[in-house]
Amino acid sequence: MPKRSILVKFGDRVRKFRKEKNLSQEQLSFRANLHRTYIGMIERAEKNITLLNIEKIANGLGISVNDLMNLDGK
């Protein structure tokens, strides 16, 4: 089954912001209070993330949920 495009786009956004902030997956996971492997699974579009975890990741990245969820990449 092909990965759903919204999961791929979201994972790409997480990776983009994480790299812009020079954070490893482990550092982001600590900041977001999530497991390191979970961050990797999100970036690879292997997990369908919950709204609560979207908020945790945005907080961990120091950005707004709106910025993280702008899947058009702007």
N, C-alpha and C positions, 0 to 999 in steps of 0.2 A: 504494500500500500504506500503510495507516495506521501511524503510529508506535506501537511497542509501549509499553504503559503503564508497564512497569518502567523503560524508558529515560527517559520523560517525568518520572516521579516522581524518579528519581535526578538528572536535570538540574535539576529544581526545587530539590532539596536543595542541590546545589552552589551554585546562584544565591543561595538563601536565606542560607547561611552566608557566602558571599563578600560579599554586601551588608551583612550584620550586622557583618562585620569591616572594612567600608568599603574593600574592595579592588576594583580594576579587574580585568578579565580578564587584562590584561597583568601586573599585579602578582602575581596568583595563579599565572599561568603561570611567572613567574620563580621564585617560591617553590617551586613543585612540579617545576621543571625539565622543563616541557612547553611546547609551542608555544602561543602565544596563540590561534590559530585553533582549535586542538584543544579548548581550554576552551570556546570559543563553541559548537563543534559538540556537545559533551557537554551543555551547558545547553539546546541546541535539540533534544536527543534524536536527533542525526544520527549518533552513533557508539556502537558497542557496546564499552564500555570494559573494559579488562583489570583483573584484580585488582591487579597491580603499579601501574597508574596510579591506581586507587582509593586505594591506600595513599599514593602521591605527593601526590594532591590533599588527602587528609585531613591529611597532614603539613604541606602548604602552608597549610592553613586553621588549623592548630594545634588540631585536634580528633582524636578517635579514629575509627578505621574504623567502629566500632560506631555512633557518633553519626551519621556520614555515611550509613551504610547503613540507618538506622531509617526506612524508607520510609513508615511510618504517620504520620510527621511529628511525633512526640512528642519 
